[in-house]
Each structure stands twice: as structure tokens, then as C-alpha cells.
Amino acid sequence: MQQRAYFENLDGLRFLAFLTVFFYHASYYFKPKGQTDELFDWIFVILTLNGQGGKLGVAFFFVLSGFLITHLILVERDKPGGFHIGKFYLRRILRIWPLYYISILIGFFIVPFTLESIGLQMASNEGRYLNFFFFLANYDIFVNGYPNPALGVQWSLAIEEQFYIIWPVVFGFLSKRLLPIILPILIGISFAYYSISTSDFLDYHSLAALMFLASGGMLSILARNQKFKSIIANLPKLLIVLIYIVMIVFTYFNQAVFVEMGWSYSGNRGILALTYALFFVFIIAEQNYGLNSPFKLVQLKRLSRWGRELSYGAYLFHMLPILTIYVCVKYFHITFTHYYFWSFTLGALIVTLLLSRLFYLILERPFLKLKTKFSA
């Protein structure tokens, strides 16, 4: 019987994924316009993963969710009592809903009221309320465009919730022999969507996210095979390092590579998505099962703790301090400079961590304790 495992190295990965999203958003709002500084520009490219940090951070979260949720469902299926779909939904509700609904309450009412009181306005919330309430925020973007920044990350939570609704129905009761067939088909469907869609909002569609969710699920199924785990466990350290180097270089130079090859960057988004899905699968597999890993993130105790306790709240609420600083700068007519960029970014990160810690203590932790009562 498969035993439910705690993957301790994934906590640090959660926090690193959050940081990629945070630096992407901070750079968008705080980067000085019309000013050049070669050193700053290089550091800026590194921090934002060449402007792809937001997209890649969210994609990694999707792969991670696909892996963990599929693992939990399959492990529960192996137990004498079998898979209990009602308890599964209750656990997901207690984990996701409290902070999510607090975030949309702030985004829909507190932020607009505060901005209007000082004579500022942002994107209208008109016609969006039900979409966000019923976890359709990603489709709301297709209809109404981008929401105000305080509601700028909830679209990914909407996709996750859609995934949590459908995944247990399929993977909780379907024959296990069909799962290794279904998941590649789902990846293929997502690849086809990437190939034919011309929408500017492509990445916000559930079919786009399916590439990453299904890839994570496929890893969970492969990891139940001892031969596969043995292969990962015995990967040479040099090969692991080489894969990381190649993908890091690819991340910073992929656009230049596409231009050099004469390929359309936008026309090959399916190839890019699949490449990163496989890379993220490799990271999770290597960190969980590799015996020759150059470094295990669990060694960074504080980072792992922040990932375990703060990453969800930090992801949901990091736009609040970023937006607050941005509005204050605009209101008091302060000019963004390179010095202010570092000050504002560091300040926003510290406030984000403090805010997420507060939400963890007063809201998340009590619900997580209640969640254990519905454990498999």
C-alpha cells in the first residue's frame, strides 16, 4: 500500500515560486521609466527571469498542485476505506476559501473605496463580482480585461479550484490503468490549445493551465513505479547540474534563440509551455527522489518554513503593499529611481511577509487545524 508522504523539499520551492511572481509584479510597478543603468538592467533581468517570472512562477504552482493532489487522491484510494470525495472537498475548502474570499473582499470593496477617497481610480469592478465569487476569475479576464491589481492573481486560484472540482471525480474513481493514458491526452489537448489560440489572454485559460496540472499528475503516477523512482534517485549529479544550467540559460535567452532560428515566438508557445512543464516536473522529481542532488531546499530551514506557512497568503496579498507604495508615490509625485526601486521592493516584500504571517496566525492556522479532522 502506498503511504502518504510529506515532501519536505517542496516547501522551499513554493516560496521560490512566490518570489518569482513577487519580483515580476514589483518590477512592473517600481522600475524607473526612461532611465538607463547597465548593472541595474542586468539585475532586473535576473530577478524577473527575463520578464517571464510571473508566468513561470504560476506555471510551477500548477505543476506542484497537479503532483500533490493526484498523489493524495491515489494514496487515499489505496487505503481500506477508499477515496472519500466529500472529505477531499472539505479539506480543499478549508485550505483555499478563507483567504481567497478575504482577498476578493479587499479587492472589490476596501481597495476601490480607499483609492476613490483620495481621488484615484483603477479598473472597474462592474460585472465581475459573481465571476470572482464562483471561481471564474480567469474567464472574467477574457470578457472584462484585467481587473484592478488587488485582484490580479485570483485568476490562478480560480483555475486551481476548477481543477479541485474535476480532478477527484476523474482520478478518484476511474480505473487506475486508464490514468497513464488519460493524462498524456490531456497534455495533448492543452498543447493543441496553445498551438491554435491567438488570444492575448491565452495563459489565463484553463486549457492552458491543463498542460502543467496534467504534467504534475503524470509525475505522481510515474512516482508510484519503483523503477522510475530508482532512475531519478540514481541520476548523476553532473547530469542534474547540466539540466539546470541548460534550462536557466534557455529561460534568459529563449526569445533570442527563437529569433535566431527564424521561429515565431508567439507561434511556438505550446513548445515553450511543454518544455517548462517537463523542467518543473524534473525539479520536483529530483528534489523529492534524487539521491545525488547538488542541494536540497529543505536545508534552508527558514525558507522552507516560509514556504509552508506564508507562501499562500503572500501570493494572494503581495499586490496590496506593492499597490500601496505605488499609489503613494504617484499621489506625492515622487519620481521612481533605481534607489527607490530597491527600497520599495524590499519594503513591499517585508510588509507582504508580515501581512501573510498575520493572516496565517489569525485565519489560516485555525482552519488548517480544522482541516485535519477530515484527513484521509
Secondary structure, DSSP 8 states (H G I E B T S, - for coil): -------THHHHHHHHHHHHHHHHHHHHHHS-SS---HHHHHHHHHHTTTTTHHHHHHHHHHHHHHHHHHHHHHHHHHSTT---HHHHHHHHHHHHHHHHHHHHHIIIIIHHHHHHHTT---S--TTTHHHHHTT-HHHHHHHH----GGGSSHHHHHHHHHHHHHHHHHHTTS-TTTHHHHHHHHHHHHHHHHHH---TTGGGSHHHHHHHHHHHHHHHHHTTSHHHHHHHHT--HHHHHHHHHHHHHHHHHHHHHHHHHT--TGGGHHHHHHHHHHHHHHHHHHHHH-SS-S--GGG-HHHHHHHHHTHHHHHHHTHHHHHHHHHHHHHTT----HHHHHHHHHHHHHHHHHHHHHHIIIIIHHHHHHHGGG--
